């Protein structure tokens, strides 16, 4: 019985250390401001299709579907709305989304 307990203790220690390392790595992700224009709202998938402006140091301007951290925003945002949010390196979710206004027809404003 002792070898099984020893092995179980080692496995538990490895799991705890791995979880701690993953939590630390997640905390290290750099935050970026994200500006874009909503093109579509998909409540069932909990996503927004957004034409996002270039995020310096992370991604070029593009239109894609993004998960949202707060699904209640899906009831307030509509195509054509301008949004400001936070994105993190390697994470294609929009965090802390704020409505900035409407440009009309889902077309991004001209610079």
C-alpha positions as a Markdown table, in Angstrom:
| # | Residue | x | y | z |
|---|---|---|---|---|
| 1 | Unk | 0.0 | 0.0 | 0.0 |
| 2 | Unk | 2.9 | 2.4 | 0.7 |
| 3 | Unk | 4.2 | 2.5 | -2.9 |
| 4 | Unk | 0.7 | 3.5 | -4.1 |
| 5 | Unk | 0.4 | 6.3 | -1.6 |
| 6 | Unk | 3.9 | 7.5 | -2.5 |
| 7 | Unk | 3.1 | 7.5 | -6.2 |
| 8 | Unk | -0.2 | 9.2 | -5.6 |
| 9 | Unk | 1.5 | 11.9 | -3.6 |
| 10 | Unk | 4.0 | 12.5 | -6.4 |
| 11 | Unk | 1.2 | 12.7 | -9.0 |
| 12 | Unk | -0.7 | 15.2 | -6.9 |
| 13 | Unk | 2.4 | 17.3 | -6.4 |
| 14 | Unk | 3.0 | 17.4 | -10.2 |
| 15 | Unk | -0.6 | 18.4 | -10.8 |
| 16 | Unk | -0.5 | 21.3 | -8.3 |
| 17 | Unk | 2.8 | 22.5 | -9.6 |
| 18 | Unk | 1.5 | 22.4 | -13.2 |
| 19 | Unk | -1.6 | 24.3 | -12.3 |
| 20 | Unk | 0.5 | 27.0 | -10.5 |
| 21 | Unk | 2.8 | 27.4 | -13.6 |
| 22 | Unk | -0.2 | 27.7 | -15.9 |
| 23 | Unk | -1.8 | 30.3 | -13.7 |
| 24 | Unk | 1.5 | 32.3 | -13.6 |
| 25 | Unk | 1.8 | 32.1 | -17.4 |
| 26 | Unk | -1.7 | 33.3 | -17.9 |
| 27 | Unk | -1.1 | 36.3 | -15.6 |
| 28 | Unk | 1.9 | 37.2 | -17.8 |
| 29 | Unk | -0.1 | 37.8 | -21.0 |
| 30 | Unk | 0.1 | 41.4 | -22.3 |
| 31 | Unk | -3.1 | 43.4 | -22.5 |
| 32 | Unk | -3.9 | 45.5 | -25.6 |
| 33 | Unk | -6.6 | 48.0 | -26.3 |
| 34 | Unk | -8.9 | 46.8 | -29.1 |
| 35 | Unk | -11.1 | 49.1 | -31.3 |
| 36 | Unk | -13.5 | 47.8 | -33.8 |
| 37 | Unk | -16.9 | 47.9 | -35.5 |
| 38 | Unk | -19.4 | 45.1 | -34.9 |
| 39 | Unk | -20.6 | 43.4 | -38.0 |
| 40 | Unk | -22.8 | 40.6 | -36.5 |
| 41 | Unk | -24.0 | 39.3 | -33.2 |
| 42 | Unk | -24.3 | 35.6 | -32.6 |
| 43 | Unk | -26.1 | 35.0 | -29.3 |
| 44 | Unk | -26.1 | 31.2 | -29.5 |
| 45 | Unk | -22.4 | 31.0 | -30.1 |
| 46 | Unk | -21.7 | 33.9 | -27.7 |
| 47 | Unk | -19.6 | 35.7 | -30.3 |
| 48 | Unk | -19.3 | 39.0 | -32.1 |
| 49 | Unk | -18.1 | 39.4 | -35.6 |
| 50 | Unk | -15.9 | 42.5 | -35.5 |
| 51 | Unk | -13.9 | 44.4 | -38.0 |
| 52 | Unk | -11.0 | 45.2 | -35.6 |
| 53 | Unk | -8.4 | 47.9 | -36.2 |
| 54 | Unk | -4.7 | 46.9 | -36.1 |
| 55 | Unk | -3.6 | 45.9 | -32.6 |
| 56 | Unk | 0.0 | 47.2 | -32.4 |
| 57 | Unk | 2.4 | 44.4 | -31.5 |
| 58 | Unk | -0.2 | 41.7 | -31.8 |
| 59 | Unk | -2.4 | 41.5 | -34.9 |
| 60 | Unk | -3.2 | 43.3 | -38.1 |
| 61 | Unk | -6.6 | 44.8 | -38.9 |
| 62 | Unk | -9.1 | 42.1 | -39.7 |
| 63 | Unk | -12.6 | 40.9 | -39.4 |
| 64 | Unk | -13.2 | 37.8 | -37.3 |
| 65 | Unk | -15.5 | 36.2 | -34.7 |
| 66 | Unk | -14.5 | 36.9 | -31.1 |
| 67 | Unk | -15.8 | 35.2 | -27.9 |
| 68 | Unk | -17.0 | 37.7 | -25.3 |
| 69 | Unk | -16.1 | 37.5 | -21.6 |
| 70 | Unk | -19.6 | 38.9 | -20.6 |
| 71 | Unk | -22.5 | 37.4 | -22.6 |
| 72 | Unk | -24.9 | 40.1 | -21.4 |
| 73 | Unk | -23.1 | 42.5 | -23.9 |
| 74 | Unk | -24.8 | 40.5 | -26.7 |
| 75 | Unk | -28.1 | 42.0 | -25.7 |
| 76 | Unk | -26.9 | 45.6 | -26.0 |
| 77 | Unk | -24.6 | 45.6 | -29.0 |
| 78 | Unk | -25.8 | 45.8 | -32.6 |
| 79 | Unk | -24.2 | 45.7 | -36.1 |
| 80 | Unk | -22.6 | 49.1 | -36.8 |
| 81 | Unk | -21.7 | 49.8 | -33.2 |
| 82 | Unk | -18.2 | 50.9 | -32.4 |
| 83 | Unk | -16.6 | 49.1 | -29.4 |
| 84 | Unk | -13.5 | 49.4 | -27.3 |
| 85 | Unk | -12.3 | 46.3 | -25.5 |
| 86 | Unk | -9.2 | 44.6 | -24.1 |
| 87 | Unk | -7.5 | 41.6 | -25.7 |
| 88 | Unk | -4.6 | 39.6 | -24.4 |
| 89 | Unk | -1.8 | 37.9 | -26.3 |
| 90 | Unk | -2.9 | 34.6 | -27.7 |
| 91 | Unk | -6.5 | 35.0 | -26.5 |
| 92 | Unk | -9.2 | 35.7 | -29.1 |
| 93 | Unk | -11.8 | 36.8 | -26.6 |
| 94 | Unk | -12.9 | 40.4 | -26.0 |
| 95 | Unk | -12.8 | 41.5 | -22.4 |
| 96 | Unk | -14.4 | 44.6 | -20.7 |
| 97 | Unk | -16.3 | 45.6 | -23.9 |
| 98 | Unk | -17.5 | 49.2 | -24.0 |
| 99 | Unk | -19.9 | 50.7 | -26.6 |
| 100 | Unk | -18.4 | 53.8 | -28.2 |
| 101 | Unk | -21.2 | 54.7 | -30.7 |
| 102 | Unk | -22.5 | 53.7 | -34.1 |
| 103 | Unk | -20.9 | 54.2 | -37.5 |
| 104 | Unk | -23.7 | 52.6 | -39.6 |
| 105 | Unk | -23.9 | 49.4 | -41.7 |
| 106 | Unk | -21.0 | 47.7 | -40.0 |
| 107 | Unk | -18.5 | 49.7 | -42.0 |
| 108 | Unk | -15.4 | 50.9 | -40.0 |
| 109 | Unk | -14.9 | 54.7 | -39.9 |
| 110 | Unk | -12.4 | 56.2 | -42.3 |
| 111 | Unk | -9.2 | 57.4 | -40.8 |
